[in-house]
Amino acid sequence: VQLQASGGGLVQPGGSLRLSCAVSGHTFDDSAIGWFRQAPGKEREGVSCINYNDDRGHYLDSVKGRFTVSRDNAKNTVYLQMNNLDPEDTAVYYCAYVDHWEVDTIVDVTTGCPYVFDDWGRGTQVTVSS
Protein backbone atom coordinates (compact mmCIF):
# COMPACT_ATOMS: atom_id res chain seq x y z
CA VAL A 1 0.00 0.00 0.00
CA GLN A 2 1.25 3.45 -0.90
CA LEU A 3 0.31 6.56 1.02
CA GLN A 4 0.85 10.24 0.38
CA ALA A 5 0.13 12.90 2.93
CA SER A 6 -0.55 16.47 1.81
CA GLY A 7 -2.12 19.67 3.01
CA GLY A 8 0.51 20.92 5.39
CA GLY A 9 1.63 24.51 5.56
CA LEU A 10 2.20 27.56 7.70
CA VAL A 11 -0.73 28.72 9.81
CA GLN A 12 -1.16 31.16 12.65
CA PRO A 13 -2.10 29.97 16.14
CA GLY A 14 -5.81 29.34 16.28
CA GLY A 15 -5.96 28.59 12.58
CA SER A 16 -6.97 25.42 10.76
CA LEU A 17 -5.54 23.01 8.24
CA ARG A 18 -6.90 19.87 6.64
CA LEU A 19 -4.44 17.12 5.87
CA SER A 20 -5.20 14.46 3.30
CA CYS A 21 -3.80 10.96 3.00
CA ALA A 22 -4.23 9.40 -0.41
CA VAL A 23 -4.13 5.61 -0.26
CA SER A 24 -3.40 3.36 -3.21
CA GLY A 25 -3.01 -0.37 -3.56
CA HIS A 26 -4.96 -3.26 -2.13
CA THR A 27 -6.51 -2.57 1.26
CA PHE A 28 -8.40 -4.85 3.60
CA ASP A 29 -11.85 -4.26 5.05
CA ASP A 30 -10.50 -4.36 8.60
CA SER A 31 -7.57 -2.09 7.88
CA ALA A 32 -6.86 1.26 9.51
CA ILE A 33 -5.14 4.52 8.74
CA GLY A 34 -3.21 6.35 11.41
CA TRP A 35 -1.87 9.85 11.65
CA PHE A 36 1.44 10.48 13.36
CA ARG A 37 3.66 13.48 13.89
CA GLN A 38 7.25 14.17 14.75
CA ALA A 39 8.45 17.51 16.00
CA PRO A 40 12.13 18.50 15.89
CA GLY A 41 14.04 16.83 18.68
CA LYS A 42 11.06 14.75 19.76
CA GLU A 43 9.97 11.20 19.21
CA ARG A 44 7.24 10.37 16.78
CA GLU A 45 3.82 10.19 18.39
CA GLY A 46 0.49 8.87 17.31
CA VAL A 47 -2.16 11.51 16.79
CA SER A 48 -5.26 9.78 15.49
CA CYS A 49 -6.58 6.82 13.54
CA ILE A 50 -9.68 5.49 11.89
CA ASN A 51 -10.55 2.06 10.62
CA TYR A 52 -12.07 1.18 7.27
CA ASN A 53 -15.54 0.28 8.45
CA ASP A 54 -16.07 2.57 11.41
CA ASP A 55 -16.51 6.33 11.46
CA ARG A 56 -15.29 6.56 15.02
CA GLY A 57 -11.95 8.28 15.32
CA HIS A 58 -9.38 7.76 18.00
CA TYR A 59 -7.24 10.60 19.29
CA LEU A 60 -4.28 11.63 21.37
CA ASP A 61 -5.60 13.50 24.40
CA SER A 62 -3.92 16.76 23.45
CA VAL A 63 -5.79 16.94 20.14
CA LYS A 64 -9.22 15.77 21.27
CA GLY A 65 -11.86 18.36 20.46
CA ARG A 66 -9.55 20.08 17.98
CA PHE A 67 -8.71 17.39 15.42
CA THR A 68 -11.17 15.25 13.51
CA VAL A 69 -10.26 12.23 11.40
CA SER A 70 -12.52 11.11 8.60
CA ARG A 71 -12.36 8.99 5.49
CA ASP A 72 -13.84 8.87 2.02
CA ASN A 73 -13.54 5.28 0.88
CA ALA A 74 -14.74 6.13 -2.62
CA LYS A 75 -11.78 8.48 -2.97
CA ASN A 76 -9.40 6.25 -1.01
CA THR A 77 -8.55 9.25 1.10
CA VAL A 78 -8.38 9.87 4.82
CA TYR A 79 -8.49 13.39 6.22
CA LEU A 80 -7.30 15.03 9.39
CA GLN A 81 -9.09 18.29 10.06
CA MET A 82 -7.05 20.31 12.51
CA ASN A 83 -8.66 23.31 14.19
CA ASN A 84 -7.48 25.75 16.83
CA LEU A 85 -3.89 24.91 16.04
CA ASP A 86 -1.21 25.62 18.60
CA PRO A 87 2.54 26.06 18.12
CA GLU A 88 2.92 22.74 19.96
CA ASP A 89 1.25 21.10 16.95
CA THR A 90 4.19 22.04 14.74
CA ALA A 91 5.62 18.85 13.30
CA VAL A 92 5.95 16.70 10.23
CA TYR A 93 2.73 14.74 9.93
CA TYR A 94 2.65 11.25 8.47
CA CYS A 95 -0.11 8.84 7.61
CA ALA A 96 0.32 5.12 7.86
CA TYR A 97 -1.61 1.94 7.07
CA VAL A 98 -2.13 -1.33 8.87
CA ASP A 99 -3.69 -4.34 7.17
CA HIS A 100 -5.80 -5.57 10.05
CA TRP A 101 -7.20 -3.97 13.18
CA GLU A 102 -8.72 -6.81 15.11
CA VAL A 103 -10.00 -7.38 18.61
CA ASP A 104 -6.64 -8.74 19.76
CA THR A 105 -4.51 -6.11 18.02
CA ILE A 106 -2.08 -4.47 20.41
CA VAL A 107 -2.92 -0.79 20.73
CA ASP A 108 -1.04 2.32 21.74
CA VAL A 109 -2.49 3.37 25.09
CA THR A 110 -2.08 7.06 24.28
CA THR A 111 -4.45 6.90 21.31
CA GLY A 112 -6.21 3.54 21.32
CA CYS A 113 -4.84 3.00 17.82
CA PRO A 114 -2.92 -0.03 16.62
CA TYR A 115 0.62 0.02 17.92
CA VAL A 116 2.20 -1.24 14.70
CA PHE A 117 1.53 0.07 11.20
CA ASP A 118 2.71 -1.69 8.06
CA ASP A 119 3.17 1.04 5.49
CA TRP A 120 4.12 4.68 5.79
CA GLY A 121 3.86 7.68 3.55
CA ARG A 122 6.09 10.67 3.25
CA GLY A 123 5.21 13.41 5.65
CA THR A 124 3.84 16.88 5.28
CA GLN A 125 5.14 19.80 7.32
CA VAL A 126 2.75 21.69 9.58
CA THR A 127 4.08 24.88 11.11
CA VAL A 128 2.02 26.90 13.56
CA SER A 129 3.54 30.28 14.14
CA SER A 130 2.65 33.93 14.29
Secondary structure, DSSP 8 states (H G I E B T S, - for coil): -EEEEE--EEE-TT--EEEEEEEES---TT-EEEEEEE-TTS--EEEEEEETT----EE-GGGTTTEEEEEEGGGTEEEEEE-S--GGG-EEEEEEEES---TT--B-TTTSSBS--SEE-B-EEEEE--
